[in-house]
Amino acid sequence: MTDTPPDHLSIDPSSPHFDQAALQRGVGIRFKGVERRDVEEYSLSEGWIRVALGKKVDRHGRPLTIKLTGPVEAWFERGGEDAGAGEAGRGESE
């Protein structure tokens, strides 16, 4: 795997931009200089993130989201080779 996260990534499995391997490595997002943990989807090239609107859901049970525009930075939180070892280590300590 590469060390750069995808340009466009979504956590929704029905989205064409869903990538399970990238999500398992963990992707950190910084939006307008602030690290965010509530991002549902992002696009680096277009400069936007999509975040949930509290606990509101649509009629299909999916969270309602809002698109925020601004500078977006993304990085992998874990390396490609040791991502599986890190997950196994956490499971044993619990």
C-alpha positions, 0 to 999 in steps of 0.5 A: 500500500502507499503512504498517502490516503485516497483522494476521496474516501467514505465510511458508508459501505454503499458508497463507490468511495468506500475502501475497507483497507484504508479505513482499517489503517485509520485515516486522520483528518485535519479540516481548517487546522483542526483535527476532526474525528466525526468525518463521514466522507472527504475529498482532498482535491475538491476541499470538503468534508461531510459530517453528521448533523447530530443524531438526525437520520433520514427515512432509511436510517442513515445519518443526515450530513452537511458538506463543509468546504475548506482546506483538508489534510489527510494521513494514515494513522497506522502503517500498512504492514503492522496494521493487523498486528496493532489490532491484535495487540489491542484485542488481547489487552481488553 
